[in-house]
Amino acid sequence: MRQKFHKFIDFSVTFILYWVAAVGLHEMAHALTGQALGWTASVSYPSPFAGWVSFPQWQQIPFIHVVLIAFAGGATVCVLYLILSHYTEDWETDMVLWFFAPMHGIYAIFEVGYIMHVIPIWVLASIPVLPAVIIWMLKLKHEGRI
């Protein structure tokens, strides 16, 4: 019983730490992409679990730059977490990375749709979680954990 409790705590702490890191990486990727394209950006974090980027000149940014900026946040987290997953030997960390990586990859695509006004905010905020959970469960099954 004690070992299961310790595993639960280990997994929970790892999950929260990678969630907070993902938020920071995601928003910084938006900001750095915008800055690399020549636009001024500021990042705000109202909580450890949420953030956003503001571009004062948003209306002047060319459409292709907007698409690149929108895609950069989730894509960066997805790629970095998949790379980390490849090198980790801790299965709990690997499972956490495999939860957040696909979710952010899908979110990157949906965020472009949201910016283009074809996807509503509720879809952006909820739908990417379902495919991520499915991918996560398939990985767990593949590894014989469930």
N, C-alpha and C positions, 0 to 999 in steps of 0.2 A: 504494500500500500504506500509506504513512504517513498519508494523508488518511482512509482507512478505519479505521485504528487510532485516530486522533484522534476520529472520529465515535463509535466504540465507547466510548472513554473518556468522552466528553461524555454519551452516552446513559446509561452506567452510573452516573456520578456524579449525574446528574439523577434517575435512578430511585431511587437510595439516599436522596438528600436528600428527595424527595417521599414516600418510604416512611416515613422517620423523622418527617417533618412530619405525615403522615397518622395515625400512631400517637398523636402528641401531641394533635392536633386531635380525634381520635376519643374518646380518654379524657377530655379536658377537656370535650367536649360532653356526655358522660354526667354528669360531675360538675356542670357548670353547670346542666344541666337539672334534676338532682336538687335542687340548691341553690335554683333558682328556684321549685321546688315546695315548698320549706321543709324539706328534709332535709339532714343533715350528710353530706358526702362527703370522702373522701381518695383521691388518685390515687397510684399506685405505678408506677414504670417499672423493672423488673428488668434491662432492656436497651434499647438504642435502638430495637429492633424489636418490642417487646412492652410492654403495660401493662395495668392493670386499675384499676377503681374500687371502693372499699369503702364501704358504707353501714352504719354500726354498728347502725342501727335497721331493717335490711332487712325483718325479719318484720312490722314495723308499717306499712310503706308500702302504701297502697292499690294494688290491682291496676292500675288505669288509670295511676297514676304510674309503676309498674314498667314498663309497656309503653312509655310515653313516654320514660322514661330509657333503656331498651334500644334503642329506635329512633333516638334522637338522635345517637348516636355515628357510625354509618355514614352516616346521612342527611346530617349536617352536612358530612362529608368529601366525599360525593358531590356535593352542591350547590356547595360552594366550589370543588372541582376542575373541575366543569363550567363555572362562571363564569370561572375562570382560563383554561381551555381556549379559551373564546370570545375572550379578549383576547390570547392569546399568538401571536406570529408565528413562533416557533421550532418546527419540526415535531417535533423530538425531545421537547421539553417537552410538546407537544400529545399525542404518543403515550403518554408516561408518564401524563399526566393522564387520558387515555382508558382506560388500563389500570386505574388506581386508582378512578376515579369509579364505573363500574358495579359493580366488585367491592364497594365499600363500600355502594352502594345495595342490592345483593342481600344483603350481609352484615347490613344493618340489619333487613331483613325476617326473615332467618334467626335473628338474635339474639333477636327477639321470640319466635319459635318455640322457641328454646332456653330462654328464661326461662319459657315456658309448659309446658316439659317435653314438647314434642312433637317436638323435633329433638335428636338426640344431639350431644355435643360434637364428635365426629369429622366430622359433616356440617357443623357451623358452621365448623370450621377448614379444610375442604377444598373443599366443593362450590361456594361462590361464586367460586372461581378459574376454573372451567371456563367459565361464561357470560361472565365478564370477558374471558377469552382469545378467545372466539368474537367478542364485540363488537369487541375490539381488532383482530382479524384482518379483520373486515368493514370497519372504518374504514380500515385500511391498504390493503385492496383498493379501496375507494371512491376513495381518494386516488391510486391508481396506484402505490403503493409496493411491492406484491407482485403 
